[in-house]
């Protein structure tokens, strides 16, 4: 459980005073965090902003992410924070430096939503849920004069370059077009289709000559060929503490055994490396250290003690303090000849190979890699082939671990507007 720290007194947001209009219009397509923040920044610069959202309400994936506690950003030092964005750091860094963790917390306070830093360094609203923040955000946009049209599904551009939308009223489907001086596409990635991120925009863009890299699951679980016995005994059980290693990456934490394989925070943290290993070779293995607080010498010595009439399971429990789930994992993947050799068994417990068969389906992933290729965008995320049109958020080809980095990356764009 997170420990609340850095609490501040709740505030009432100041009334929104619409800026002087600059005579220009902006169209935002997609009312998730990236689109809402683009609307706020453009409206704050004097644009007359209209948002179009294909679903019946705004921020559906945002609300789902906040059901178990909305992780807004992370409080670690900025250099470490920036390193979480991997290959996309160079493109995202200028925007994250202008609107990073400190600025995000100040922005929340301005909406009347106070935040705290948990024991892991993750930042949450004191109310924990996403809905109060979203309501306050939409009130701000309303105060800035932004208009939102729901159930308007974008299907591309016509021959005049106007955006085309399909909207339904009962059984009647109507096609409308719209144009603006600035267009922002914030249509999400390729996961959680039922919440609006169906990824169909990729075909629209590729058909107009804009390069997009195929979607890949990110922050995802993986399938493992468990026996029925392991599923019956352990499905839904956590494995902790444990370290997971794939390639050169090692993460300490916990994961959960599911009916299909493995999932949970520690798995998500290594998912990009594990996924890429699987994509490159057709197979992938994660190594588990089930006794991360004991070295190999200590584990070996404890296992070498006579176990008398104790079963092997009881011996593992008494000698190493392993719980039933860890013991079941050992039995699941370890040959009998190793179980009866204390030295080899110790090495296995410290380096247990778990072969995954494939990542879980794209639509189940927390987020996705892939999307609009970086070479198609200038430094402000404007499409080079469509001046005046910008792409933001999960539409772009980047990924980051859970821990507040995803949301921070989505709302960092258009920092220069």
Secondary structure, DSSP 8 states (H G I E B T S, - for coil): ----BS----------------S-EEEEE--SHHHHHHHHHHHHTT-EEEEEESSSSS-HHHHHHTTT--EEEE-S-HHHHHHTTGGGHHHHHHHHHHS-HHHHHHHHHHTT--EEE-TTSEEEETT--SHHHHHHHHHHHHHTT-EEEESEEEEEE-TTS-EEEEEEETTEEEEEEE--SEEEE----SS-GGGT---THHHHHHHTT--EEEEEEES--EE----HHHHHHHTT-EEEEEEEEETTEEEEEEEEE-SSEEESHHHHHHHHHHHHHHHHHS-EEEEEETTTTS-HHHHHHHHHS--TT--HHHHHHHHH---HHHHHHHHHH--HHHHT-HHHHHHHHHSEEEEE-EE--GGGSSEEEEEE-GGGB-TTSBBTTSTTEEE-GGGBS----SSSHHHHHHT-S-TT-
